[in-house]
Amino acid sequence: MDPDTSADGGLVVDEAERARQLVVAQEMAEHLFTEVMQRQIIRPGRGERETSDAIRDLAADEFGTQRWWHKRIVRAGPNTLTIYKENPPDRLITDDDIVFLDFGPVLEEWEADYGRTFVFGDDPVKHALCGALDEVWVAAQRHFAETPDITGAQLYDHTCALAREAGWEFGGIIAGHLVGQFRHERAGLDEVETRIAPGCDLPLRRTDARGVYCHWILEVHLIDRARGFGGFVEELLDLGPRA
């Protein structure tokens, strides 16, 4: 048997290899986003669904990506207020818009989850919110790094507090989730235990029932409800260049 696989279905159990593969998957997703911008796939006059399909096709051409472990999300304007489980009507991107992408491609059997926000036009509030996304993400990641026994519920509460301190509302019902080898490596975990969210009272630094170390995505969704828009960013919490 390959020493990096389990007997029950190919799960990579060597932790160094698992961590490397997750980082590589994120780097590939980041490269995809760079290509999206360079090719101006996100542009005014294009619909959200059309943009999503164009990114799907680019991912297939560039990386051979045929599977996505969650639905592809492109949201613009007031649709940026909505959370993952909602399905707002398709909307055209405008010249003075804010747009976020949330994509979960499966890259060589590993889950990537990468989200970024883009602003068209000169609206200072939209640009301020976009800048705050990274600041809140970095501050939340720093708190995670400095708090060894932090639970999912505690990190969620802290991230919401950081959003308020920055002058925004936290728009998500979760602040992240488990990530791993497709699909999700959830052995022995209840749904709530796979999320950085209220009710997750287990420490994030833990192993599952098989002794496999848990790795996490941190996501930040900030909104300005009065002005009718928001923004979103996500990437690996405990691995990658900012860990």
Secondary structure, DSSP 8 states (H G I E B T S, - for coil): --TTB-TTT--B--HHHHHHHHHHHHHHHHHHHHHHHHTT-S-TT-BHHHHHHHHHHHHHHHH----BSS--EEEEGGGGGS-TT------B--TT-EEEEEE-BEETTEE--EEEEEE-S--HHHHHHHHHHHHHHHHHHHHHHH-TT-BHHHHHHHHHHHHHHTT-EE--S-SEEEE-BTTTT-TT--GGGGBSSTT--SBSS-B-TTS-B-EEEEEEEEEETTTTEEEEEEEESSSSTT-
